[in-house]
Amino acid sequence: KELLQEAADKGFAELFDSSGELAEATGFEAVTLNPLGLLEKTKSDGTIKYRIIWDLLKSRVNEVVSQGERIILPGIFDVVLDIIALYRRCETHESVVMLVIDICDAFNNIPVRENERRFTCAEVDGKFVVFKSLVFGSGSSPTVWGRFAAFAGRFIMSLFF
């Protein structure tokens, strides 16, 4: 409940007291109420982080998700080889610089089209929620986020070169 309220406070979701309010907000009488899960992760400093997982597989929403590609992340060996290749191309006065960016609430920064929000709904203890952004558990969220992250990376690099 706290995580859902936090998401609503940040503008990523809306909470409703009734299914009628939810239907009015989404513009659809029929919405998909997805089962939610809670993922617990212990960080290196010992603190525990929780993340809401939307089970769009169980609600069968992922069966109708269509994506033309899949993001393949590089392995550590690929990164090392790329750094070595860049270093070998450097002139005497040049160096290789790396940048790591951790974007808070990454998925939640990407909005979902209004007509697709009916698929990002859930009911928790008699309250209803609709997410207005990408959710963890959607088959297309990693691809959409990957495209955005690639754009952001290229844009940031364009500021320096």
N, C-alpha and C positions, 0 to 999 in steps of 0.2 A: 504494500500500500504506500509506503514511504517513497519508494522509487517511482511509482506512478505519479504521486503528488509532486515530486521533484521535477519530473518530466513536464508536467502541466505547468508548474511555476516557471519553467524555462521556456515555455511556449511550444514545446515539441508535441504536446498532447492536450486533449480536452477531456474533462471528467463530467459525467452526467449522473443524475439521480434515477433516471428511468430510461427504458428502451425507447419510449416516445421522444424524449429529448434527443437521444442519440440519432434516431431516424430523422428528426427535423434538422439536426446539425449536418448530417451527411447528405441529406436530400434523397435518401433511399429507405424505403420501408423495410426491405430485407438487407441485413448486413451479415457478415460472417463473424461469429463470435469465436475467436481463437483460444485454444488452451494456452496458458502461460507457464513457463518454467522459470526457475531461479538458478542461475549459475553462480557458484561461489568460487572465488579465486584468492589464494593467499599470496600477497605481494612479498617481495624480498625483505621488506622491513617488518614483516609479521602482521601487517594490517590486512583485513579481509575486504575484498571488493565484491559487490554483487551486481549482476547484470540480468535484466529480464530477457528471456528467450521466448519468442513467439513460435508456437508449434504450427506453422503453416503447412507442414507435411501432414499432420494428423487432421487438420481442417480441410485438407485437399486443395488449398489455394495454390500451393507450389505446382500442382499438376497442370495448371493453366498458365503458369509463368513461362514466357518464351524469351530466351536470350540467345543472341547470335554468337556469343563468344564466352570465354571463361578466362579470368585473370590468373595467370601463372606467375607466382612470385619467384624471384631468383633465390637460389640456394646460397649458402655462405661461400662455397667454393667459387660460384659464378662472380660474386662480389669481389673476392680476393683477386681472381684473374683479371677482372676489369680494372681494379686499382693498379695492378702491376702493369697492365697495358697502357694505362694513362700515364703512369710514372715514367715509363720508357720513352714516351713521346714528349716529355717535358724538356724545355730548354734549361740551361744552367740556372737562370733566374726565376724559373717557374716551380710550382709545387702542386700537389694534389690536395684539394680541400674537400672534406666531406661535411655534410649537414644532415642532421636528423631532426625531424619535426614530429612531435606527438600532438595530434589535434584532439582536444577534449570533446567528448560526445560526437565523435566523427560521423557515424551514420546519421545521427539526429540532425546534422547540419544540412542534410539534403532533403528538400521537401518532396512529398508524394502528391501527385495530381489529385485534385479534389474528387474526381470521379472514381479514384482507386482507393480512397480512404475507407470505404466500406469493407475492405478486406483487412484492415489493420485495427479491428475492434476486439474488445474482450469484456468479460464481465468478471468482477472480483468483489465478492461479498455484497452482492446486490447493487453495486455501482457499475457504471459503464464507462469505458474509455475508448477513445479513438486517437490513434497516433497520426500526426500530420507529416511525419518524416519517415525515412527508411527504418525498418525494424530488423533486429537480429532474428534470423529464422526464415527470412524470405530468400528464395533461391536466386533472386536477381540483385539483392542488396550488395553483395561483394563486388559484382561487376559494375554496378552504378557507382559505388564508392570508388572503385579502382579507376574508372574513367575520370572522375572528379579529381582524385589525388594526382593522376598523371598530368591533368591540365594545370593543377595548382603548382606542381613541381616545375613544369616547363615555364609557367608564368614567373615564378620566383627566380629561376635561372636567367630569364630574359632581363631581369632587373640588374644583373651583374655582368652580363656579357653582351 
